Amino acid sequence: MKRFVHILLVLSLYGAWTSCSDSVSGNSIIDEPDSSKVSIDISNPHTWSLASVPCDPVLFPEATLKNDVASGKNRALLSWYHVDRLFTQRNSPDAPGYLSHDLDALSYPYAREVAVSEVFPQRPIIYGEPSTIQTLHLSFYPMERGPYNLDGTNVDEDGNLLYPDRRWGGIMRKIDPTDFEQEHIAYIQFWLLDPFMDDDLDNRDGGCLYFNLGEVSEDILKDGLMSYENGLPINGDITSITTSVWGRVSSLTPLVYSFDNNKGSQPLQDVGLDGLNNQAEFSHPTYARYLNELLTVLPAATIETMLSDPFSPFNDPAGDDYAYYLHSYYDSNRYSITERYKHYNNSEGNSLSQSEARDMQHQGSSTMPDVEDLNRDYSLNENERFFQYRVAIHPDSLQVGMNFITDKQEARVHTRNGETQLATWYQFTIPISCYQKRIGSIQDFSHISSIRLFMTGFKGTTHLRFATLELISGE
């Protein structure tokens, strides 16, 4: 007989969290799904891409703008990834030397290895199965600009974004199957490590995690044009190229998503969603204007420092340059494990060979062109029709029985530095019927083609580490 646990979910999330003050309040009794039910695993970071601007007129009124760079002014840096085991496995020959000997770095709660037994102590390990969990990481840096954020005025003297709690970072992906009613998909469920284990992050004011479930726009650079890298010319012929405020886009309908096979063509196409490499960005009026704004507000010392940073606006105006997590710059500047993934999701140069990238440590993250086409139907969907869900990420909200939390697991973990770390994992179970608001003309759950996830309201760097992230069935 199936066992159900009745949980009282208190959906009011305290008015003190002003960035999350638009929530619908109320109480709901739900049935927690058991482990035998069907699930759709959405935790693979490679199935997610950079999100379009969330269509919420309260949070982000700029989402209504079109072909206007102000639509991206609040995008902060979000990276999503698995930590490669070369960093954490013992005696790894490929790990940077300073990290392989830094036992505190290898014990960091948002980078260390996680044993299956830490989260699921009753789960048997079958012979041949891994004993560790390949967790999904979301690292949000609300004071650092994300790709294609050209806000050159609301920055402090160090070049950091002002008003971090107004910024956002998000990802999106397609969903299969799409008919949740037929498949009886009833919950968004995930296990999340306590995000407040590092006092040095100064993030205890918290923020919110949002889910948009339904149909979300594929137009990342909001201009009504579908960017696809392999549509860019390799012979200098620009007759099929149209321009937008962001850069260059092919006006032709794509027939296939693959780079041109001719020698030397890939660097001409693998330039990011704006259709411009760094050199072309410097001469584009949009990015030139942005850089002039920065030169006006930043002190000379900050500009000098930024000039030596290959990822600063003065070397990468669009902020879309890809960097492999073993990039030589990270070695020379002794980056932490999590920091090494800051630019891993970017689209310019992520498919180049080692010789084309001119970095001996380079490895590409994809062999396919980056495109604004989640479902690969060779057309641009601009519709925003979805149900929105909001989860408070705040120390006071992490209690079983509220904020969609249905269970927790505490473990005392013996870390590589010889210390014992108390790790608390929380299970969140969000009934899809308990949405915070409905955007657009969506009426039911019979056509759920995509999901968008974004973080906002945070003042400091925050790492969300997921042991699981699933869509699961009910009755």
ROZA-140317 format. One record per residue: x, y, z of N, C-alpha, C in turn; residue in one letter. Coordinates in steps of 0.05 Angstrom, whole numbers, plus 5000, padded with zeros to 4 digits. Example, Ala and Ser with C-alpha at 12.3 -4.5 7.8 and 13.67 -1.06 7.14 Angstrom:
REM ROZA-140317
526448865156524649105156526449345156A/525749555142527349795143525850015157S/
***
This chain:
REM ROZA-140317
501749765000500050005000501850255000M/501050444984502550694982502250855008K/504450965017504451115042504551415035R/502851575048502751855043503252005069F/504852205067505552375090504252645086V/502352715104500952975101502653195114H/503253395098504953605107503453875104I/503554025125502354295124504454485113L/503854595088505654785076504655065080L/506255225094505555505099506755665077V/505155775059506155915035506856205040L/505956315062506756595068509656595076S/511256775064514156755066515357005080L/513757125099514657345115515157595098Y/513857815106514058065092516758185093G/518558095111521258205114522858155088A/522157955073523657905048522358065026W/523158325025521758515007521958444978T/524158304970524458234942522558004934S/521257884954519457654949516657724960C/515957974961513458054975510958014959S/511157914934508757884917507557614918D/508257454938507357174939504357164947S/503056954937500356884946500656724972V/499256804993499556665018497156475022S/497656265038495556075043496755815053G/495055635062495855375072494855155054N/496454945050495554725034496354465046S/494654265046495353995054495953845029I/498353735027499053585002499953305010I/499953134990501052864993503952864982D/505752774998508552754989508852504972E/509852534948510152294930512152094941P/511551834937513451634946515451564924D/517451414930519751374912519051194888S/516651074888515950894866514751044842S/514351294845512951444824514851534802K/513751584779515251664755516551934759V/519051964750520352224753521752294727S/522052554722523552654699525952804711I/528352704707530752824718531453074702D/531653304714532453544699534953664712I/536653494724538953594739541553614722S/541453524697543853524680544353814671N/546553934678547054214671547354254641P/548054044626548454074597545854094582H/543554044595540954074582539754344587T/541154514602540154784608541754994591W/540555214586541955434572541255704586S/542655904578542156174589539256254584L/537956354605535156414604534556684591A/532256704578531156954570530257114594S/529857374591529057544613526457454625V/526257394651523757294662521457494658P/519257404649516957574643515257604668C/516157774685514657844709514658144712D/512458284705512458574705512958704732P/512558554753513158664780516158664785V/517358434780520258404786521958534765L/521258504740523058594718521358734696F/520658984700519059124680520459154653P/523159134654524759164629524158934610E/522858714619522358484602520458554579A/519058784581517258864559518759004537T/521259084541522859224521523659024499L/523959134474524758964452526759124435K/528858974427531159094412532259334428N/532459304454533459514472535259374492D/537759464493539659324511538959354540V/537159544546536259574574534659324584A/533759154565532258914573534158724588S/536758744584538558564597540158694620G/539258934629540859094648541058964676K/539258784682539358674709540358384710N/541358284687542458014686545158004701R/545257854722547757804737548857534730A/551257484740552657234732551656994747L/550756794732549956534743551356324728L/552756144742553955914729552555654739S/552355464721551055204727552854984717W/553354774734555454594727555454354746Y/556854134738557753924756560653994762H/561553934786564453954792565853714781V/567753754764569353534753570853394775D/570753124775572152974796575153004796R/576253114774579153154774580053344796L/578153514806578753694828578753544855F/576953354858576353254884577452974889T/577952814869578952544873581852554884Q/582452364900585152354913587252294892R/589552444895591852394878591252444848N/589452634843588752694815591152824801S/591952714778594252824764593553074749P/590953134745590153364728589353604744D/589153584770588253804786590554014789A/589954274789592054474793593454414820P/596054444820597654364843596754504869G/596254764868595554904892592854814903Y/591054704886588454604896588754324907L/590354154894590553884903591753854930S/593254064939594454064965592954244985H/590754364976589254544994586854385005D/587254275028585254095039582754255048L/583054505054580654675060578954715035D/580254755012578754784987577354534980A/578554304985577354044979575153974999L/574954125021572954075041570654285039S/570854465021568854685018566154555013Y/564054635028561454495025560254504998P/560954704981559754724955561554634933Y/563654484940565454374920566354084927A/566254004952567253744960565453524948R/566553274950564953044942562652994961E/560452894950558152834967557552534963V/557652384985557052104984554052064982A/553151854969550351784967549151754995V/550651635013549651585041549251845056S/550552055048550152315062547352415059E/546152375035543452475030541352255033V/542152015025540351785025541551555041F/541551585067542951385084541851105082P/539251075074538050805072538250675045Q/539450825026539550724998541950534995R/541450284987543750104983545350174958P/547950134959549650184936550049914921I/548949894898549249644882551949644869I/553149404868555749374856555949504829Y/557949664824558249804799557150074798G/555350144817554250414818556150604833E/556150864825557851054840556951094868P/558851134886558151184914557951474920S/558351654900558151934903555952044885T/554852274891552752404876553952624859I/553352624833554252844815552153064818Q/552653244836550653454842550553674822T/548253804820547954044803548554284819L/550254454809551054704823549954944808H/548755134823548055394813549655594830L/551455734819553055944833552156214823S/551056374841549956634833551656854845F/552457044828554157264836552657524829Y/550957624847549157844840550558114837P/553058134844554558384840556258374815M/556258154801557758134776555858114752E/556558254731554658254708554657984694R/552357914684552157674667552557744638G/552457544620552857594592550757794581P/551757974565550058174551548658364570Y/549758404594548758614612550558854606N/549359074595550859314588550059544605L/549659494631549059714650551759834658D/552460064646554960194651554860414670G/552560464683552360684701551860604730T/550360384734549760294761551860094771N/554260204773556560044782558060204804V/559360054822560960194842563760254832D/565460364849568060444840569960214833E/569059964841570659724834569459594809D/567459704798566159584774564059384780G/563359344806561259154813558459284809N/556559114805553759204801552659314827L/551459554825549859654848547159514849L/545859534872543159424876543059124869Y/544858964881544958674874542358534879P/540758614899538258474904536158514882D/536658704864534758744841535658584817R/538058464818539058324795538058034795R/538457894773537457624771539457454754W/539257194757540757014740539056774735G/538956674710537156454704538056274682G/536756034681537255834660534555724651I/534455604628531955484618532655234602M/530555064598530854824582528154734572R/528254564552525754444542524854214560K/522354144558521253924574519953714556I/520553464561519253234548518653034570D/516252914570513952974553512553234561P/510853334543509653604548506953594562T/505553364560502853344571503053244600D/503153424619503453344647500853214658F/498653274646496153154655496052864648E/496852804624496952524615499052364630Q/501352484636503452354650503152364680E/501152514690500652544718502952674733H/504352854719506553004733505253204751I/505953194777504553354797506353524814A/509053474814510753614832513453694820Y/514553904828517453974825518753894852I/520653714851521853624876524953624874Q/526253714895529153714895530253704924F/532653594926534153594951536353814948W/536453994968538254224967539854244992L/542454274989544254315012543754595023L/543954615050543654875063545455085049D/544355305038545955495023547455695041P/547255665067548355865085550555745103F/552255575092554355445107557055595106M/557155805090559655965087559156255096D/559956315120559456585131560956805116D/563056735102564556935087563057035063D/560956905054559456995031557657225037L/556957275062555257495070552657495055D/551357255054548857225039546457155056N/546657205082544557105100541957265098R/541957485083539457615078537757455059D/538957265045537457085027536357215003G/534557064990533157154966531156954958G/530556924933528456744923529356594899C/528356344897528756174874526056144861L/525856204835523356194820523455974798Y/521155854793520755674771518555774754F/518955794727516855844707516355594692N/513955484693513355224682511055264661L/511655214636509655244615511055284588G/510955534579512155604553513555874558E/516255874555517756124560519156204534V/519656454531520856564506523756454503S/524356394478527056304470528856544463E/527756774462529157014453530957134475D/533357014478535157094500535957384497I/536957454473537457734467534857844454L/533357984470530558034463530358244440K/530258134415530058304391528258194370D/526957964376525157844356526557694334G/529157664336530757514316531957274328L/532157054313533256804324536256784318M/537856814338540756784335541556494333S/543056424314544356154312547056194299Y/549156104314551856164306552556074278E/551655834270552455734244551055874221N/549356074226548156244205549956474197G/552156514212554056724206555756654182L/556356844164557956784140560856724145P/562056554129564956494131566456614108I/565056734088566356834064566057144062N/565157274083564957564082562357664070G/560657484059558157564046556057624068D/555257874071553457954092550658014081I/550057924057547457984045545157854061T/545657634075543557504090543757574120S/545257774127545657854155543958104161I/542558094182541058324192542258404219T/541858654226543058754251540858824271T/541658804296539858894317541659054336S/540459154357541959314377544159144390V/543858874389545758694402548058624384W/547658614357549758524340548658434313G/549558194304548858094277547357824279R/545457794262543757544261543257474232V/543257214226542557124199539557154196S/538757254172535957274165534757024152S/536456824148535656584135534556384156L/532656224147531656004164533655784165T/534455694189536555474190535455214179P/537155054167536454784158537554574176L/539754644190541154454208542754624227V/543354514251545054644270547654504271Y/549554594255552354484256554154694243S/556654704253558554894242559354814214F/560255014199561354964172563854804174D/564254614156566454424157569054534145N/568954764131571354864119573354954140N/575954904134578054974152578055274159K/578255344184578355624192575655754195G/573455604190570855724191569755754220S/570455564237569255554263569755804280Q/572255924280572556174295570856404284P/570056384259568356594248565456564256L/564656324265561956274273561556244303Q/563456134316563256094345563956344360D/562156544357562656814369560556904389V/558756724395556656804415554056884402G/552056924419549356974409549157254396L/550957434402550857704390552057704362D/553157484352554257474325556857634322G/558057714343560457884342562757764359L/565157754348567357684365568257934381N/570157904398570958124415571758374399N/573358334379574258554363571958704350Q/569958564340567658694328565958824349A/565858724373564358844395565459124401E/568059154401569259414407568359634388F/567959554363567159754343564159784339S/562559604352559659624350558759854368H/556960024358556160264373554960204400P/553459974403552259904429554359864450T/556359694443558459634463560359864467Y/560860014446562560254449561360454468A/558760484466557360664485557560564513R/557260304517557460184544560160234556Y/562260184540564960224550565560514556L/564460694541564760984547563461054573N/561160934579559860984605561560884628E/562760654625564560554645566960734649L/568160834628570461004630569761264644L/567261344643566361584656566061554686T/565061314695564461284723566561134739V/568460994726570360844741572960994745L/574260974768576861104773578960964756P/581161104752583361004735584560744746A/584760724772585960474784584260234777A/581560264779579860044772580059964743T/580160164726580360104697582959954691I/585160044704587759904700587559614709E/586259564732585959284741584259124722T/582159244712580359104693581659044667M/583559214658584859164633586558914634L/587458824657589058584660587358334664S/584658374666582858144669581658074642D/582157844631581157774604578157764603P/576757744626573857724626572457984633F/573958194636572758454642571558574617S/569758774619568658904595570659024577P/573059094587575059224570576559024554F/576058774557577158564540575058394527N/572658384539570358234529567858404533D/567358594515565158784519562458654525P/561858434511559158304515559058134539A/561358054550561357874573560557594566G/561157504541560157244533562457044526D/564957114534567156934528567156684545D/567556454532567756204545570556154557Y/570656024579573255934590572955664603A/574655474595574755214607575655234636Y/574655054653575255084681578155034689Y/579854944670582654924674584255144660L/582855364653584155584639586655674654H/588755744639591255814652591056074669S/589156244662588756484678587856414706Y/586156214708585256124735587556014751Y/589455874738591755764752593455994763D/594056184746595856394755594656574776S/592056584777590656754798589456584820N/590056324820589356144842586356154849R/584756124828581856124831580955874847Y/578755914862577555684876576155504856S/575255274865573955084847571355204836I/569755324853567155434843567655674824T/569655834830570256064813571055984785E/572255754782573155654756570955604736R/568455594746566255544728564655804721Y/565756034728564356284724563656334694K/565456254676565056314648564756054631H/564255834645564055584631561555554614Y/559455714620556955694605556755894582N/558756054578558656264558558956144530N/558056304510557756204483559856274463S/561556474468563656554449566156384454E/566856214435569256054437568855784451G/566455704457566055454472566255204455N/566655244429566855004411569555004397S/571355184404573955194390575854974398L/577754914381579854724387581954864405S/583754714416585854824433587555034418Q/588254974393589855154378588355404371S/585755384365584155614358583655794382E/583455664406582955814431585555944442A/587855844433590455954441590855934472R/589955724483590455664511591055364513D/593355294524594255024525592454844542M/590854964560589054814577586254784566Q/585754914543583054944533581754674524H/579254634532577554434521574754554517Q/573654504494570954614489568854474506G/566554614509564354494524562254384506S/562354434480560354354461561554334433S/560454154417561154144388559054274371T/556854364383554554474369554454774371M/553354904351553055194353551055274375P/551455504387549455614406547255744390D/544755684399542455784384540255874404V/538556044394536156124410533855954400E/533955704406531955514397531955274416D/530555294438530555084458529754814448L/527454814433526354554424527254464397N/529154624385530354544360528354504338R/526354684336524354664314524954864292D/527254994293528255174272526455424270Y/525355504292523855754294524055874321S/523556134324523856274349521156304363L/520956194386518456224402518856454421N/517056644420517156884438514856884458E/513356664459511056654477511956634507N/510456764524510856754553508156674565E/507856414569505356304581506256094601R/506056154626507055964646505856004673F/506255804690505655824719508255884733F/508156064752510556144767510356044796Q/512655944805512955844833515255984846Y/514956044872517056184886517756034912R/520356004916521455874940523256074954V/522756124979524556304994527056155002A/529356284996531956175004533056365025I/532456295050533056465073533456285097H/535356345115535856165138533356105154P/531556305157529156255173527056095159D/527356055132525255915117525955615115S/528255535124529055255121528055085145L/525455035144524154875165522154685152Q/522254435161520354245151517554325158V/515754325139512954395144512354675133G/514254815123513755075111515555105086M/514755295069516355365046516855125028N/514854945026514954705009516954495019F/518054525043520054335053518554095066I/519053855055517653625065519453425080T/522053475080523853285094526553425096D/528253325114531053405115532753175124K/535253195118537152985125539753125135Q/540553055160542953165171545152955171E/547553035165549752845164552252985175A/553852835190556452935199558552825180R/559653005165561452925143564352965152V/565952765150568852785156570252875130H/571153125131572253245107575253205104T/576353285081579153225075581053375093R/580253595105582053745123581953645152N/580653415155580653285182578453385200G/576853555191574653665207572053515202E/570053575220567453455216565453685209T/564053645187562253855177559353755180Q/557753925192554853855194553453955169L/552553765153551253825127548253765130A/546653955124543753925124542553945096T/541253735087539953735061536953755065W/535553915049532753955051531353855026Y/529153715030527553625007525253825003Q/525053944980522954124972521053974953F/518453984959516453864942514354074935T/514354164911512554384902510354274885I/507854274895505654184878505254374855P/505154274830504854464808502154604808I/500254504823497754644826497954884845S/500054904861500355124880502255344869C/501455444845503155654833502655924847Y/504756084846504556354858502956544840Q/503456524814501956694795501956554768K/500056654751499956544724500456774705R/502256724686502956924666501956834639I/500557014625499656954598497156794597G/496656664575494056524570494056234578S/496056134591496155854599493755784617I/492455564612490155484627490455234644Q/492155054633492454794647495254684642D/495654424648498254304647498454104624F/496854144603496853964580499054024560S/500254264562502454324543504654484558H/506454334570508654444585511154394569I/512054584553514254534535516954624546S/517054784567519654884576519454974605S/521755004618521855094645524155294647I/523655514662525755714667526055734698R/528555744706529255764734530956004738L/530356174758532056404762532156474792F/534356604799534856704826534857004827M/533657124847533757414850533257484880T/533857734887533457824914535857784932G/538057674921540457614937542357854936F/543557914959545558124961548458024959K/548857764965551557654964551557394948G/553957304942554357054927552956824941T/551556664926550056444938550356194920T/551055974932551255714918548955534925H/547455454905545355254909546454984898L/546454784916547554524908545254314910R/544554204887542254014886543253724884F/542353554902542853274900541053144879A/538553254877536653174857535153424848T/534053414823532153614814530453474793L/527853434800526153264784523253374782E/521953284761519053314759517853044764L/516153014783515152744790512152724790I/511252484787508352434784506952404810S/504352454810502652414834500852174828G/498352204835496451984831495551984802E/
***
